[in-house]
């Protein structure tokens, strides 16, 4: 797989993670979970920035591949933790929408993190 193709795929995954954080942010506002609002608002901001960085990579890569992978892995970890927390909360409160969206967000970012970790360890 070429670097250009990989960056386009990662751009798509980052956009999907940002979109799922929007849904989780809206649900946390509905439940008046203000700490969740801050965390998912921050996550939306981070993955919005990651999507912009990925778009910039598609146009011209500014960092070495190893540094990019480490940066991306560090950005994925807080989102995974928040998604897992809200998956458990959704299951506990029997809220199917929250639990399913949080599970989807967790699995997508987990797959992205696994790819970054494999590339770092290679």
N, C-alpha and C positions, 0 to 999 in steps of 0.2 A: 504494500500500500504506500502510495506516495505521501509526502508531507502535506501537500496541498489537499489531498482527499481526506487525510486524517483531520486536518484543521477544519474542513467543512463539516465533517461529522461531529466534531467537538462543538462547533458553533451551533449545530442543530440541537445537541444535547443540552447545552447551556441555555438556549432559548426555551426548551421544554422545562428545565428546572426553574427558570424564572417564571414561566407561566403557572406552574404548579404552586409556587410560593405566593402568587397573587391569590389563588383560591384559598390557600391556608390563611393568608392575611385577612381576607374578607370574613372567613369563618371565625377567626379569633376576635375580630371587631364585633361580630354578632354576639359572641359569648362574653364580651367585655373582658377578655383576658389580655390585659394591657401589656404584660411582659411578653406574651406571644406576639402582640402587635408590633412591639419593638423588634423582636427577634426575626419575624418574617418580613417586616419592612426592611430591616438591615440585610436579610438574605436576598430579598428582591433587588436591593441596591447592588449587592455584591455580584449576583449573577447577571444583572444588567451590565455591570462593568466587565465581567468576564466575557459576556457575549460581544461587547464592543471590542475587547482585546482580541477575541477570536476572529472577529471580522477584520481587525487590523492585521492579524497574522495571515489571513487569507490574502490580503493585499500585499503585505511585506513583513516577514518575520524579524522582529527587532532583538529577540533574546536567543540565547542558546537553547537547544531542545531540552537539556537537563534542567536548566533553571526554570523554564516554563512548566515542566512537569511537576517540579517541587512546589511552585507557586500555585498551580491548579489544585494539587492535592491538599495543600493547606487551606485553600478556599472551600473545598468540598466538605471538610470535616465538620464545621459548625452546622452546615445545612443538614447533614446526615443526622446529627444529634437532635436537632429541633424536629426533624421529620419523624424520627423514631419516637420522640416524646409525645408528639401529637397523634401518632398512630395508636399508642397505648391509651392516651386520653380518649380518643374516638371510640376505641373498642370498649373501654370502661363505661363511657356514657352512652353506648349503643348508638352512636352517630355514624351511620354507614358512609355518608359522603366524606366526612372528615377522615375517617380511618382509611378509606380507599384512596383518597387523594394523597394522604400522608404516606401510605405504603408505596404508591406509585412513585412519588418524589424520592423516597428513600431508596427504592430499588434502582431508579435511574442514576442517582448520584453515586450509589454504591458501585454500580457498573463502571461509571466514569472514574471513580477513585481507584478501582481495581486496575483499570487500564493504566492510569498514571503510576501506580505503585509498581506494576510489572515493568513499565518502561524505565522507572528510576533504578530498579534492581538489576536490570539487564546490563 
